[in-house]
Amino acid sequence: MLTFRLRAGLAMLCLPFAFSVQAEDAPLTPMDFYQGAEVSSYETSPFYRLTLPESVYLNTAWPDLRDVRVFNNAGKAVTFALSQVDTPKTEQKVIPLHIFPMAMNVVKSTTEEAKNKVTLKSSNGVEINLYQDGDSASATSFLLQVDEGTKLDSGFNQILLSWDRPKNNWQTKVSLYSSEDLKEWDKQAENAPLMDLTSGTERLLLNHIDINGYNTSRNSRYWLLVIEGDGNAASPVIAKAEGVVINRYSQTETFELPFSATVISDREVEYHLVRPQPLSSLSILLNENNTVLPISVEYRSQATDEQWLPLAKTVIYQMEDNRASEPLALDQSLVQAIRIKAISGSWGELPPTVTGKRSQVDVIFNAQGSPPYALAWGSHLASSASIDAKQLVPASELPADGLSGLPQAYLAEPFILGGEERLKATDPAQSSSQWQTWLLWGMLILGVLGLGFIVLKLAREVMGSKDNK
């Protein structure tokens, strides 16, 4: 009997450890999350792109969105990646160039390099010397000059030319050089085509010269255009020349999160978000026109933090023509509360309106298993499960325009899964440890009581046997 009881006690003592291991290894289910929503799409694809709505950011337990998951119809989590939404942007700037026609003079060289020296002269006395291989064909040349007050940081990507429409079809090749001092010249383009062709009512016009972005001296002040001539058709006269600067970049998309205001006094206001958010910028707008106000700005990463941290001392303004002070850059700082104090002056009857901007995030997921799929969010128990988008989507499956070209998925109305308590659920390991501790104490107490009962029973049996004797 005692041996059986000992074995049972040991087995019961092992149960907490067995449940602890099982709890740590068990994957999260949809019911471990606060909210969810069904995912749908109009296309069939192995990969989808889902843009998160504002409600997800406001109802996650972790600001970095580690508690976001995608589940298939069987309730199994599928592989996914979190990716910032980057939109390609192109900005084009056109800079006018002064045009100076050049007269060409070819001088035979006697050097061993067997080159032709070409001397170009303009009507205002500018002289340019070039050295070309082989025989130089008859050509028309133009010196193009950037205005002295123009700054070129990134340099030209194209030279754009204009001329009067010729009576006959015309096409040729051109060479383009650049220089800073009219002495040393770098070739930027060679045998570049130009043409002006007419067929019926249609016109085919090629009037720009592309410049390789890797070339040096793209921000030079002087440019030399040499147009080859074949003697069959006269080259048109260049009437207008412009340098084109093309800037291509990616811009991370953002969305706005409004703060709720709590007026402390006529010179102090506190603002709060529902949950901490990593913000890229903070906009502070006055509600009265023609107002200029110096302020101090402080913030808290968590609303429960004891101390306010300094953010900036700045001047905000609002004018009648909608001109307003620039937002404050935050560089993804974690913010939940803002405090603004007027250093001098007043903001009037209404306090400033504060809005934070957060980078927009897409969920890229693999359509594993059967649909419908569901997005779930809001779990303090969750750890990061997102992988790199480049690892998720093979190069062969990536559209020409990148991740933004993947089929778009959409969210239905959110619904409650495990409830709001999932946002503050205790860590599984800690919960298991606490449960294990209480169960262990309970087992020990039961063991002591059981042992006392057995000792008492044995004592009674011994006393009974003595009385019988």
Order of alpha helices (4+ residues) and beta strands (2+ residues): alpha-beta-beta-alpha-beta-beta-beta-beta-beta-beta-beta-beta-beta-beta-beta-beta-beta-beta-beta-beta-beta-beta-beta-beta-beta-beta-alpha-beta-beta-alpha
